[in-house]
Amino acid sequence: MTIKRKIKKYLKIIFSTLIIVCTGFIAFILNETKDEVDANLSNIDAKLQAFYNKERMAGFAVSVFNTDSIIYSNGFGYADMAHDIPYTTNTIQYIASISKTTIGVALLKAQELGLLHIDDPINKHLPFEVINPQFPNHQITIKHLATHTSSLDYNEKVVESLYIDEAEKDKSIEEFIKNYFVNDYYGVVNFTNHEPGKNWNYSNIGAGLAAYIIEHTAKMPFSEFTHKYIFDPLQMENTNWFETASDSTKLSRYYAPEKNSTITEFKTSGVQLYPARDILTNIMDLTKYCQAILSQNHKILSDHSYELMLDPKLDTSVTNQEVDNTGLFWMIDRNQYGITYQLTGSNGGDNCINTMMWFDPVNKLGYIFIGNTGASELNKVNHIWIYRTLVSLGDHILINNPKNTFSQKVGYRWHNLYNRVRGLF
């Protein structure tokens, strides 16, 4: 065989191998990114009902929405299993850490009012000093608090004492903050061994301190500030930081997963550090709120403030990042419930609450789940398929909307495929 024929043979083998590899890779990508749910407005009720299991989760509500309308919303299961009270779109429950997103909104509103700037050192706005003793020359800023990079660390004594009866909660968090940082009520203030701004460490204490700075500069309780500048302008009439008499017939019960693969009713109440956890609301009001952020509603903030709040704040030098990035109390991450590409929003939960509120800032679609049962291995698969169903419906609406032009539909398909492929790597 001549050298020329050998070269042709080897080139043919290489070319054939490349075709096989590329075909296999494309097949893998298409399989991994395909919509396994295929939800639409005609079948979504049935699909969500199929993914619900009353032995694993009591009740929940969901919504899919764009900037100006709710595409789909419904409730499933029970708000009160013992009395067969259904969970509806009017059912009110705690939304846990999604509550922290309002601290981000409130910080930017306070900046618009001239009360503070997010790059200010926190000690500029506190009646006492907070300094990491390992880094005494490095100031903690408000932005550090809002991006969980303040170096404030976990404190078990705080966690153990947070839960209190609703009637005992104060409208102001000043007493708790001073007991923690000034009066040594919870022992020595804990810090990490990282310089402020250099390490991501999720902190309820940091969130509470940010809310207190708003209280201190605005000279009003954080609860009143958020009602005045967020809840009232958006007409969120079923949203409060504290239980009210008018809520009593709408309030959900709560349920915790047990080791024997069942759920049991669990009594929960408010926490002293309420801005970090305690918004009581329903799916309709929470959708209004997220729509306002998605549409950059000027009733709340200016365009510039929305940009400051939602744009990524962390660079690659920040260690221990458990999320892809973060704005100011708004996360930018691949949703842990089956969505592999980046969305903006927040999760929340404890042993008897599970909540997810995320939106796609490019396609302008949002997806919310709020449930009265804690997340666990018992019901993780249910949550995954429920959230995938919501996103599947959103994809279907975008691609099949008759109002969209051909080029818009192609653009949506490309954005969807690109994000799903990027999320695999």
Buried (B, 14 or more C-beta within 10 A) or exposed (E): EEEEEEEEEEEEEEEEEEEEEEEEEEEEBEEEBEBEBEBBEEBBEEBBEEBBEEEBBBBBBBBBBBBEEBBBBBBBBBBBBEEEBEBBBBBBBBBBBBBBBBBBBBBBBBBBEEBBBBEBBBBEBBEEEBBBEEBEEBBBBBBBBBBBBBBBBEBEEBEEBBBBEBEEBBBBBBEBBBBBBBEEBBEEBBBBEBBBBBBBBBBBBBBBBBBBBBBBBBEBBBBBBBBBBBBEBBEBEBBBBBBEEEBEEBBBBBBBBEEEEEBEBBEBBBBBBBBBBBBBBBBBBBBBBBBBBBBBBEEBBBEEBBEBBBEEBBEEEBEEBEBBBBBBBBBBBBBBBBBBBBBBBBBBBBBBBBBBBBBBBEBBBBBBBBBBBBBBEBBBBBBBBBBBBBBBBBBBBBBEEEEBEEEEBEBBEEBBBEBBBEBEE
